[in-house]
Amino acid sequence: MRLSRFERRILGAIVAVAVVTLGGALWFGQGAVSEAYGVGVNQRVLDQLQDSLGIYQRHFEALRDDAERTADAVAYDRRAYVAMEADDGAGLHAFVEGSLTRYPNVARVVVTSADGDELARAERPDRLDAERNRLLTLERPAADGGTWQVTLATPWEPFRAHQRASDLVEVYAQLVDGATYVSSFYTGVYIAFLLSVIIVALAVGIIVSRRVTRRVAVLAAATERVGRGDLTVEVPSDGKDEIAELTRAFNSMVRDIRNSRDRIEYLQRIGAWQEFARRLAHEIKNPLTPIQLAVQQVHRTYKGDDARYQRTVDDAAAIVEEEVATLRRLVGEFHEFARLPVAALEEADLSEFVTRSLRGVDLRALSNAEEDVPAPALVLEVDERPTTVQIDAQMLRRALDNLVRNAVHAVTAAAPEGGGRVIVATRAEGSTAIVEVRDDGPGIDAEDRERVFDPYFTTKSEGTGLGLAIVKKVVLEHDGSIECVAAPEGGACFRIRLPAQEVA
């Protein structure tokens, strides 16, 4: 395994600190062990420890005696005798239940007849917990030849403490017997421990330094890829240290560069398409009038009496008039697209702007619905908190109208029988203001959601595909962004994000 210079420096510092610190600890520990044996490991302490075991033993004998007395008190109580003589099952059961209350160390009482039948039983499940209590069952003869079984519970802790004390005394006795060898033995163990600490420190140092250097290497490789023009780089940034903060800052920088590049590229494409639209509008517009006038002239000057030919001339004139009108409309859209102005931003409240812009919008007129067909419903979900944004009201209103119009067309196409909803919502997320236009129409396929903003791309049978390109151009002029996602209602959702003053 090859170590980098950074890793070698870290390991060298760890070894230096470990050797100096642990060497001093070794010298101090050797003296401390020798002194500890001289002071603490002696026969007098061992005698005291052995005496403490005797105290535990006497305590256990007292517990045994108390258990025997408690069993006698329960089995030979006159009330129990009277109840059994009178064959009073209820009284016997009440006595047995009361025994659990009178004697806190009684966990269970079972009374059986001479035939082995159970006459009464009472128990406390919490006292019968073998994990916490040591259980002792004592039997006493009953008056009718039966048997009393009294189970008593004693906490395990004194017995465990006795076991620990026994182990301690045994170990201490061994230390007393081998006092002459212990000092050198523990010194050797301490040295081995110090060496293991140094080895572990080196291993940890390698792991930690390798983790840092690996992340730095990944960041360096990502920086190189960005330098070659790859802005899709995303470096994992799990962690809370400085390297993680640097990684998050790097990712944020790359995202900003990528967004700026995408914005510039889109604006350049839009600019090229605008120039193309301007020239195309000019080239189409010029011959339209002569064509229309020529056809009209032919239509007016024909004075023949051939009815069939007259119908042909009439049909041709009508077709030319209709197609010229279509071309003029297309020329108008091209001309409008080519003359998109630069936004003149002014401060405004977003919610108020959206409410004012949609006031009086006639969705029936937009959908071209018949009078007997329900028109789509317009639902406003406007945030009541004021959200200040910088907007060009005329341009943004035009974009909002375009999105609402598209949503109405989508809903109408999906439900010719009428109905449907178009939802316009606003909200604030920190320093970002959001406008959403959603519908419950058929939605837009995932593979088309990015392309819908390209000029002349459309999923409709009619249209030029310029509407959403204009919308995105307007949003970019506001230093914002727009995306197309699936709406919760099942249709499409166009989400506009604009910079805004942060709302508390």
Buried (B, 14 or more C-beta within 10 A) or exposed (E): EEBBEEBEEBBEEBBEEBEEEBEEBBEEBBEEBBEEBEEEBBEEBBEEBBEBBEEBEEEBEEBBEBBBEBBBBBBBBEEBBBBBEEEEEEBBBBBBBBBBEEBEBBBBBBBBBEEEEEBBBBBBEEBBEEEEBBBBEBEBEBBBEBBBBBBBBBEBEBBEEBEEBBEEBEEBBEBBEEEEEBBEEBBEEBBEBBEEBBEEBBEEBBEEBBEBBEBBEBBEEBEEBBEEEEBEBEBEBEEEEEBBEBBEEBBEEBEEEBEEEEBEEBBEEBEEBBEBBBEBBEEBBEEBEEEBEEBEEEBEEBEEEEEEEBEEBEEEBEEBBEEBEEBBEBBEBBBBBBEBEEBEBEEBBBBEBBBEBBEEBEBBEBBEBEEEBBBBEBEBEBBEEEBBBBBBBEBBBBBBBBBBBBBBBBBBBBBEEBBBBBBBBBBBEEEBBBBBBBBBBBBBEEEBBEBBBBBEBBEEEEBBBBBBBBBBBBBBBBEBBBEBBBBEBEBBBBBBBBEBEEBE
